[in-house]
Amino acid sequence: MTEPLPHFPYHPDPVATGSVAAADRTCVCCGRARGYLYRGPVHAEADLAGRICPWCVADGSAARRYDAHFIGDPIGDDVPLEVLLRVDRHTPGYSAWQDPRWYFHCGDGAAFLGAVGAAELAAYPDASAFLRGEIANWGWAVEDIARYLAALDRDGQPTAYLFRCRVCGVHLAHSDFT
């Protein structure tokens, strides 16, 4: 039996998103085998991929011990430094085809909900519109944007990554591919 996973307000279900997975190995940070390891990106000098537990991410001990960061580029509103650090050093990140981004909105970090394709994105018209605007900034023609959005694939590429603002509830998304 494992301990209940820590609560991550900015990444509510890291098991469903694949950032945390069941494992029987020992965490290199705390030395305990708790039944889960963090599988997302780790920005640190040490090779920590799949070697630290979510508890050491949540309490900040992995960030302190290894000067580790877990999210990609912060995008969006200006936020207080303590909010940025809380997300960056205490929240499981997620894997993307290229560099993941983390959205900030209404002065707080957004909650990462997971990878989505065109079918899943259809349930979030606000995120779809946000993504359409992002792609329009790439200078693409309207027809190319429509084809690209229709080609989004949760398990393939291109992929979209869905967030929800914790303050106002708006959905945000970005996409990438190799």
Wavefront OBJ file of the C-alpha trace (Angstrom):
o trace
v 0.000 0.000 0.000
v 1.364 3.419 -0.899
v 0.789 6.731 0.788
v -1.829 8.995 -0.751
v -0.203 11.191 -3.376
v 0.395 14.812 -2.436
v -2.103 17.363 -3.695
v -0.830 19.528 -6.557
v -3.102 22.549 -7.060
v -1.407 23.432 -10.360
v -1.408 19.847 -11.697
v -4.533 18.218 -10.238
v -4.086 14.708 -11.687
v -0.430 13.994 -12.487
v -1.096 10.251 -12.715
v -3.712 10.738 -15.466
v -1.374 13.067 -17.387
v 1.511 10.578 -17.132
v 3.744 12.882 -15.101
v 3.625 10.544 -12.106
v 3.585 6.765 -12.480
v 3.511 3.744 -10.225
v 7.025 2.463 -9.507
v 8.678 0.347 -6.869
v 12.078 2.027 -7.059
v 13.601 4.231 -4.377
v 13.609 8.013 -4.692
v 17.157 9.395 -4.937
v 16.167 12.458 -2.915
v 14.449 10.997 0.157
v 15.637 7.387 -0.120
v 12.120 5.974 0.170
v 10.139 3.691 -2.125
v 6.617 5.117 -1.871
v 5.043 3.456 -4.885
v 5.264 6.363 -7.344
v 7.953 8.314 -9.176
v 7.827 11.569 -11.061
v 8.197 10.963 -14.826
v 8.043 14.514 -16.187
v 10.831 16.897 -17.115
v 13.466 17.902 -14.586
v 15.686 20.876 -15.281
v 18.769 20.236 -13.115
v 22.434 19.359 -13.443
v 21.862 15.865 -12.060
v 20.063 13.255 -14.152
v 16.864 12.890 -12.132
v 14.517 11.598 -14.832
v 12.255 8.983 -13.258
v 14.321 8.990 -10.063
v 12.478 11.328 -7.668
v 9.155 10.851 -5.953
v 6.213 13.241 -6.166
v 6.478 13.925 -2.424
v 9.968 15.411 -2.931
v 8.570 17.545 -5.745
v 5.621 18.709 -3.606
v 7.593 19.634 -0.505
v 10.362 21.310 -2.515
v 13.131 19.052 -1.235
v 14.106 17.927 -4.762
v 14.203 21.558 -5.921
v 16.368 22.578 -2.955
v 18.718 19.590 -3.029
v 19.310 19.559 -6.795
v 18.432 23.158 -7.733
v 15.714 21.544 -9.854
v 12.875 23.125 -11.793
v 9.942 21.173 -13.202
v 7.988 23.392 -15.579
v 8.966 24.851 -18.925
v 8.677 28.447 -19.991
v 6.224 30.561 -17.961
v 3.714 32.303 -20.252
v 1.083 34.897 -19.412
v 0.308 37.423 -16.709
v 2.887 38.879 -14.406
v 2.742 36.957 -11.179
v 4.450 37.392 -7.840
v 7.792 35.601 -7.650
v 6.509 33.314 -4.882
v 3.716 32.059 -7.183
v 6.163 31.399 -10.023
v 8.497 29.531 -7.663
v 5.609 27.536 -6.163
v 4.643 26.306 -9.617
v 8.203 25.855 -10.922
v 9.721 24.134 -7.900
v 6.766 22.326 -6.265
v 4.627 21.180 -9.199
v 5.117 18.212 -11.509
v 5.716 19.393 -15.050
v 4.586 17.585 -18.177
v 6.338 16.194 -21.216
v 5.767 17.835 -24.582
v 7.151 17.286 -28.056
v 9.416 20.284 -27.605
v 9.700 22.578 -24.600
v 6.638 22.622 -22.367
v 5.148 25.934 -21.315
v 3.188 26.796 -18.204
v 0.410 29.349 -18.324
v -0.157 32.058 -15.742
v -3.442 33.952 -15.739
v -5.188 36.347 -13.334
v -2.006 36.624 -11.261
v -1.798 32.893 -10.523
v -0.532 29.729 -12.161
v -3.027 27.867 -14.306
v -3.811 24.216 -13.618
v -2.474 21.759 -16.186
v -5.261 19.397 -17.285
v -3.404 17.296 -19.841
v -2.671 16.691 -23.480
v -5.635 16.974 -25.838
v -6.394 16.361 -29.474
v -9.011 17.930 -31.720
v -11.818 15.768 -30.298
v -11.081 16.710 -26.672
v -10.392 20.360 -27.497
v -13.900 20.674 -28.991
v -15.295 20.604 -25.433
v -13.289 23.750 -24.588
v -14.224 26.490 -27.074
v -12.322 29.103 -25.057
v -9.109 27.060 -25.286
v -9.723 26.417 -28.963
v -10.110 30.147 -29.635
v -7.002 30.895 -27.582
v -5.034 28.304 -29.540
v -6.387 29.614 -32.855
v -5.096 33.069 -31.884
v -1.694 31.693 -30.954
v -1.371 29.923 -34.298
v -2.557 33.018 -36.189
v 0.451 34.793 -34.672
v 2.644 32.304 -36.545
v 1.404 33.982 -39.740
v -0.481 30.952 -41.039
v -3.444 31.250 -43.407
v -6.929 30.600 -41.980
v -7.261 27.335 -43.954
v -3.907 26.073 -42.633
v -4.926 26.893 -39.073
v -8.177 24.944 -39.506
v -6.297 21.917 -40.895
v -3.757 22.085 -38.100
v -6.433 22.257 -35.376
v -8.296 19.335 -36.956
v -5.060 17.305 -36.949
v -4.406 17.705 -33.204
v -3.917 14.298 -31.599
v -3.726 13.682 -27.853
v -1.427 10.672 -28.326
v 0.415 11.767 -31.479
v 1.343 15.041 -33.022
v 0.636 17.821 -33.242
v -0.634 17.853 -29.672
v -2.346 20.549 -27.633
v -1.814 21.038 -23.902
v -4.811 22.227 -21.888
v -4.798 24.523 -18.840
v -7.532 26.110 -16.710
v -7.132 29.424 -14.896
v -7.591 28.772 -11.179
v -9.097 32.243 -10.684
v -11.523 32.896 -13.552
v -11.876 29.375 -14.989
v -10.926 30.246 -18.582
v -9.215 27.458 -20.511
v -5.908 28.087 -22.257
v -3.921 25.865 -24.585
v -0.758 25.705 -26.592
v 0.392 23.125 -29.090
v 3.582 21.724 -30.473
v 5.083 19.043 -32.670
v 8.539 17.841 -33.644
l 1 2 3 4 5 6 7 8 9 10 11 12 13 14 15 16 17 18 19 20 21 22 23 24 25 26 27 28 29 30 31 32 33 34 35 36 37 38 39 40 41 42 43 44 45 46 47 48 49 50 51 52 53 54 55 56 57 58 59 60 61 62 63 64 65 66 67 68 69 70 71 72 73 74 75 76 77 78 79 80 81 82 83 84 85 86 87 88 89 90 91 92 93 94 95 96 97 98 99 100 101 102 103 104 105 106 107 108 109 110 111 112 113 114 115 116 117 118 119 120 121 122 123 124 125 126 127 128 129 130 131 132 133 134 135 136 137 138 139 140 141 142 143 144 145 146 147 148 149 150 151 152 153 154 155 156 157 158 159 160 161 162 163 164 165 166 167 168 169 170 171 172 173 174 175 176 177 178
